[in-house]
Amino acid sequence: MSRILERSSPLNLENIVAVVTGCSTGLGVSICRSLLNCNAFVLGVDINDAHETTNGRPGKGTHFQHLRIDITDPTAGEKIIARSAEEYGAHLGIGLLLNVAGIYDDSKGAHNFDDETFARVMKVNLEAPVRLMRTVVSSMLEKEKAGVIINIGGKHVAEGGTGITFAASKEALVRIGATKRTAETYRSQGIRCYIVVPGGLSENHPSDRVKSPTRDIANTVLFLASAMGKGIASGEVVHVGAM
């Protein structure tokens, strides 16, 4: 594949392996395409097919690979590491982790959610991202390489505009500890960790409030993932399309 962005650009991600969960639809597709346009190697992870991710776009082939697995599988992290090494070489390691995958629930209060829904939302939105963070950070430390982790939050959590299980899962990922604690713990090793909070998504999102085009969110993610993002303090919550 020919380079899309010049090597001298601060957005250039050449020879960096990025793992993107939820790569098959909406925001995941936009993020994958933005990374590919900046020369990254992208390993897309999704339980669904990823035919649309590189359809008609640069990067189809060796730069983009799809790993079809369930991220709630406790062994998902090891499978991702193994596939990355197989496709791009163990020497590169994973430089970027984008936890995009997430699910919503229809419950609005504490009285009307069921245990099955609660468990599923927590597994996808909280347990899986934290496990992947553990695996990827361990790999970064082992290889003594800096890296970036970006988690996707939810704008309407604080406003009470989402289901209670979704709100609980995202608050745990953002404010209660996972993102900020990771940022604080590994700052000296050059590992940055952020949360990006969309102001409602324009695709594949039930909200009818403020919409943030997926390309705007993808561009924000790209900025944070690149050398330009070093000026943003690790642990910050970055809002896109906020009002």
N, C-alpha and C positions, 0 to 999 in steps of 0.2 A: 504494500500500500504506500502511495506517495504521501508525504507529509502535507497536512492541511495548514498548519501554523508554523511559522519560522522558528528555528531553534532559539533565536535571540529573544523571542517574546516571553514576558514574565508569566504568561498563561500556558506556556509549553509544558506538556506533561509526558514528553517522550521517555520511554523506558520505565514508566511508572505503571504498576498494575493496580487497577481499581476494581473493587468488588462492589457490585450494586445489587441489593436485594429488591424484589418487586420490579424487575426489569421489563416486564412484558406489557405493561399498560401505563397510560397517562404520564405521570411525573417520572416514573422509572425510565420510560422510553426517552423522554426529553433529556434526562440527566446522562443516560448512556450516549446519546448522540452528541451532546456537548463535549463529553470527555473524549469521544472518538475524534471529533473535529480538532481537538487539541493534542492529538497524537498518543493518547494513553492506550495501554492495553486494558480492555474491559472484560471482566468476567461477570456476566449477568446471571443472577441466581433467581429462579422463580419456579413455582410448581407447575406453571402453565408454559405453553410454547412461547417463543420469543420471535416469531416471524416478523412482527412489525417493527422491532427495535432498530434494525439496520436496513429496513426496506428502502432501497433507492438512495441510501446514504453512504458516504465514505466509511471505511472501516469494516465492511462486511468481509468475513474471512478470518485471517489470522489475528487481527487486532481485537475482534469481538468473538467471544466464546460463550455459549450458554450452558449452564449447569442446572438441570431440571431436578430439583430436590425440594423437600419440605423443610423450611428453615427451623421448624419446631423440633426436628429430629435432633436429639442430643449430639449426634455425630456429624452434624452439618458442617461445623467449623473445620473438622479434620478433612472432610471431603473437599471443602473449598480450598484448603491449603494444598492438598494433593493435586487437584485439578489445575491450580495456578502453576505449580511446579512443572506439571506435565506439559502445559501449553506454552508457558513463557520462560521457564527455567527457574530452578530453585534459587539461583543466585540473586534474582531480582527481589523475590519476596513480595508481599502485598504492601503497597504504599498508601492506599486509600481504601477506606471502608465507608460505604454509603448505606445506612440502614433506612431504606425507603419503604419497604413492605409494611403494610398495616391493614387492619380491618376495623370496622365500626360495628356498633350495636344499636338497636332501636330503643333500648330502655332509656327512660328519662329520669327515673328516680330509684331510690333504694327499695321500693316495694315491688318492682315488676321486672327484675332480671333473674334469670335462672342460672344454676350452677354451671351447666354445660357452656352457656354463652360466656360467663365470667372466666372460666378456665381457658376457653379458646382465645378470647381477646388478650388475656394476660400472656399466654404462650407466644402469640404472634407479635404483639406490640411491646412486650417487656422482656420476657425470658429469652426469646430468640436473639434480639439485638444484644443483650448483655452477654450471652454466651459467645456470640460472634466477636464482640469487643474483647473478651477474654482471650480467645484464640488468636486474633489478629495482633493484639498488643503483645502477647507472649512471643509471637513470631518476630515482631519488630524489635523487641528487646534482645532476642536471641541473635538476630542479625546485626544488632547495634545500628539500626537505621531509623531515621525520623519518619513520621507519617502523620496522616490526618484521618480522623473519624468524624463523620457528620451524621447526626440523627435527625429525623424529620419529626417535628412536633405537631401540635394541633392548636390553632388560634382560639377556637371557641371553648376550650377547656375551662379557662378562667372565668368565662362569661356564663357558664352553665348551659351552653348551647349544644352539648353533646351528651351521649349516653353515659351513664355513671361508670360503667366498666371501661369504656374508652378513656374517659377523663382520668380515672385512677391509673390506668396503664401509662398514659402519657405524662402525667404529673410525676410518677415514679421515675420515668426515663429522664425527665428534664430537671425538676427542681429538688426532688427528694434525694438524689444522689448519683445516679449512673453517669450522666454526662459531666456534671461539674466535678464529681469526685475523680473521674478518670483524668480530666484536664489538670486538676491540681496535683495528682499523684505522679503524672509522667511528664510534666512540663519541662523538667530539667533534662529529660532524655530526648527532647525535640518532638514529642508526640502531642499534637494538638487535637482538641475535641470540641465540637460545636453542636448546637441545636439550631435548626432552621425551622421557623414557624410560619407556614403559609397563611395568608389571610383568606382562606377558602380556596379551593382548587377549581379551575375552569373545566376540568375533565375528571370523570370517575370519582366524583365527590358529591355527597347529597346536599351540601350546603347551598342555600340560595342567597346568602349574604354577599359580602365583598368577595370578588373573585380575583385571584392572582393567576395570570396565564402561566402554564407550566414552564414556558421558556424563561420567564423572569426568575422563577425559583431555581431552575437549572443553572442560569447564569450566576446567581448568588452562590450556589454550591460550587460552581467552577472557580469563582473568585477565591472562596475560602480554601479550596483544595490546592490552589496554585501558590507560587511564591509570593504573590501579592497579598494573600491572606495572612501572612505572618504578622502583619500590622494589626490584626484583630486579635485581641487577647483570647487565649484559649479558655474555654468554658463559657464564652458569651452566648446569649440567646439572640439570634438574628431574626428579626421579623421582616417578612416580605409582603408588601401590599397592606400594611397595617394602616388603620385609620384612627 
